[in-house]
Every structure is written in C-alpha cells, then in structure tokens.
Amino acid sequence: MRNAISAGRIKRDAMLLSRLAADVRSSRQVSMEEAAKTVTEPFLREALLMASGGIDAESLRETLGLKMGVIREGFEEAERFWRFFASICSAWGMIGALAGLALIVFENEYGLDGFSLAVSSAGLSVFISQCLAIPIAFRIKSKAGRELRRLRMITEVLVSVKSGDTPCVSGEKIKIYSGWDGGLIE
C-alpha cells in the first residue's frame, strides 16, 4: 500500500512537472508561481517558488541539493536509531538469559524460575530486534530511497526548465526518475 501511495505521489509530481515544462516553454512563467500556491508538499512548493523567481539554474540545483542533503541526513539518523535499538535488544536478551541461568545454577531463595526468565528474555529480545526494529529500519531506508529519487526528479526537471531545455528533454528526465511516460509533451 505504501509503495502505491509513493508511486502515486511520484506520478502526480511527474504530471505537474510535465505540464509546467510545456507552460514555461510557451512563455507562461507565471504558471510555476500559480502551481506553487496549490501544492501542499513543502519541498515541491519551495522549489517551484524558487524556480519562478529570479534564481539561476545552478543556484537552484545547489540550493535544492542542500535541502535534499538535510532530508537524507534525517532518514539516515532514523535508520541508525532503529538499527542501534535492534542491537541493544539482542544485548539485553543475553543479559536476561545469563541472569536466568544464574538463578538455575545458584541457590534460588526467591522462588523465581530461572529457566523461564532465560528463555523469555532471549525470545522477547530476538522478537523485538528481528520483527520490529530491523523491519522498521529497512522500511525507513526504502522510503528514503523513493523520496530522494522523487526530490532529485523535481530538482533536475526544474533546473532543466530554468536552463531553457525543451519539454521533451524535461519529459525524458521525468521518465528516468519516475518511470512514468504517459502524456508527456513531445
């Protein structure tokens, strides 16, 4: 379901950028500013506002590249957290298992079942690590890849438009990044 949502978002952005490339080519620069007013996604809105302003193509690429770097770092930090959490779970599971085994070996005056403690702590830590933390880290990494590809598409198409490339060139860039080739301007 998430892939479908992401693919729909990429397709929607691709359609918007394709239309804008044709509008700008036919001397309707204002259409970028108008489109920016209707877009709710912050990166695309800011990119459209910058492109419709007086910024040159290379400054646009550099500025949007810096913004993408900050977004990439956020994804990497979240992924690192979940991978670290997975490794900590394994360590705490081992500590619980050793504590349970210690209760078995030494005199247990508290009436605790050492074997149950050892098995449950090891099992729970493996479950949390392998079934929760690692899959979340993987999903974050996967989402980061899709999102950064979408942001690169926006950047490259807007730089192409600002550079005066034809809508066909912009359309090819859209196809490369999104895989969508429906209704592109030739």
C-alpha positions in Angstrom: 0.0 0.0 0.0 2.8 2.4 0.9 4.5 1.7 -2.5 1.3 2.5 -4.3 1.0 5.8 -2.4 4.5 6.7 -3.1 4.2 5.7 -6.8 1.0 7.8 -7.0 2.9 10.8 -5.5 5.7 10.4 -8.0 3.2 10.2 -10.8 1.3 13.2 -9.6 4.6 15.2 -9.4 5.7 14.0 -12.8 2.4 15.1 -14.4 2.6 18.5 -12.7 6.3 19.0 -13.8 5.5 17.8 -17.4 2.6 20.4 -17.6 4.8 23.1 -16.2 7.6 22.4 -18.6 5.2 22.9 -21.5 3.7 26.1 -19.9 7.1 27.7 -19.3 8.3 26.8 -22.8 5.2 28.7 -24.2 6.2 31.8 -22.2 3.9 31.3 -19.2 6.4 31.6 -16.4 3.6 32.7 -14.0 2.2 29.1 -14.1 5.0 27.9 -11.8 4.1 30.5 -9.2 0.4 29.6 -9.6 1.2 25.9 -9.2 3.2 26.6 -6.1 0.1 28.1 -4.5 -1.8 24.8 -5.0 1.0 22.4 -3.9 1.0 21.4 -0.2 4.3 19.4 -0.2 6.9 21.8 1.2 9.9 20.8 -1.0 8.0 21.0 -4.2 6.3 24.3 -3.2 9.6 25.9 -2.3 11.3 24.6 -5.4 8.5 26.0 -7.6 8.7 29.4 -5.9 12.5 29.5 -6.3 12.2 28.5 -9.9 9.6 31.1 -10.6 11.7 33.7 -9.0 14.9 35.2 -10.3 17.3 32.3 -9.3 19.5 30.9 -12.0 19.6 27.2 -12.8 22.8 26.3 -11.0 21.9 28.2 -7.8 18.6 26.4 -7.9 20.3 23.0 -8.2 22.7 23.9 -5.4 20.0 25.1 -3.0 17.7 22.2 -3.6 20.7 19.8 -3.3 21.4 21.2 0.2 17.8 20.7 1.2 18.0 17.1 -0.1 21.1 16.6 2.0 19.3 17.7 5.1 16.4 15.3 4.3 18.8 12.4 3.6 20.5 13.0 6.9 17.2 12.8 8.7 16.4 9.5 7.1 19.8 8.1 7.9 19.6 9.2 11.5 16.2 7.5 11.9 17.6 4.3 10.3 20.7 4.3 12.5 18.5 4.7 15.6 16.4 1.6 14.8 19.5 -0.5 13.9 21.1 0.5 17.2 17.9 -0.3 19.0 17.9 -3.8 17.4 21.5 -4.4 18.6 20.7 -3.2 22.1 17.7 -5.6 22.3 20.0 -8.5 21.5 22.4 -7.5 24.2 19.6 -7.1 26.8 18.3 -10.5 25.8 21.7 -12.1 26.5 21.8 -10.3 29.9 18.4 -11.7 30.8 19.4 -15.2 29.7 22.5 -15.1 31.8 20.5 -13.9 34.8 18.1 -16.7 34.3 20.8 -19.3 34.0 22.5 -17.8 37.2 19.2 -18.4 39.0 19.3 -22.0 37.9 22.9 -22.6 38.9 22.9 -20.7 42.2 20.5 -21.2 45.1 17.2 -19.5 44.2 15.8 -18.3 47.5 13.2 -16.0 45.9 11.2 -18.8 44.2 11.9 -17.5 40.7 12.0 -19.8 37.7 15.4 -19.2 36.1 14.7 -21.2 33.0 11.6 -19.2 32.2 13.4 -16.0 32.7 16.3 -17.1 30.4 14.0 -18.3 27.6 11.5 -15.4 27.8 14.1 -12.7 27.9 16.1 -14.2 25.0 13.0 -14.8 22.9 11.5 -11.4 23.6 14.7 -9.6 22.7 15.0 -11.6 19.4 11.4 -10.9 18.6 11.7 -7.1 19.2 15.0 -7.0 17.3 14.2 -9.1 14.3 10.4 -8.5 14.0 10.2 -4.8 15.0 13.4 -2.8 14.9 15.1 -4.2 11.9 12.0 -4.1 9.6 11.4 -0.5 10.7 15.0 0.4 9.8 14.6 -1.4 6.4 11.3 0.5 5.7 12.9 3.8 6.5 15.8 3.1 4.2 13.4 2.0 1.4 11.2 5.1 1.9 14.3 7.3 1.9 15.3 5.9 -1.5 12.0 6.6 -3.1 11.6 10.0 -1.5 15.1 11.1 -2.5 14.6 9.9 -6.1 11.4 12.0 -6.2 13.3 15.0 -4.9 16.0 14.5 -7.5 13.4 14.4 -10.2 11.9 17.7 -9.1 15.3 19.3 -8.9 16.5 18.0 -12.3 13.3 18.9 -14.1 13.1 22.4 -12.7 16.8 23.0 -13.4 16.1 21.8 -17.0 13.2 24.2 -17.3 15.2 27.1 -15.9 18.0 26.2 -18.3 15.6 26.6 -21.3 15.5 22.9 -22.3 12.6 21.7 -24.4 9.7 19.9 -22.7 10.9 16.8 -24.5 14.2 16.9 -22.5 12.3 17.5 -19.3 10.0 14.7 -20.2 12.9 12.3 -20.6 14.2 13.3 -17.2 10.8 12.6 -15.7 10.7 9.2 -17.3 14.2 8.4 -15.9 13.3 9.2 -12.4 9.6 8.2 -12.2 9.2 5.5 -14.9 6.0 7.4 -15.9 5.8 8.2 -19.6 2.1 8.9 -20.0 1.1 12.2 -21.7 4.5 13.7 -21.9 4.8 16.7 -24.2 6.8 15.9 -27.4 
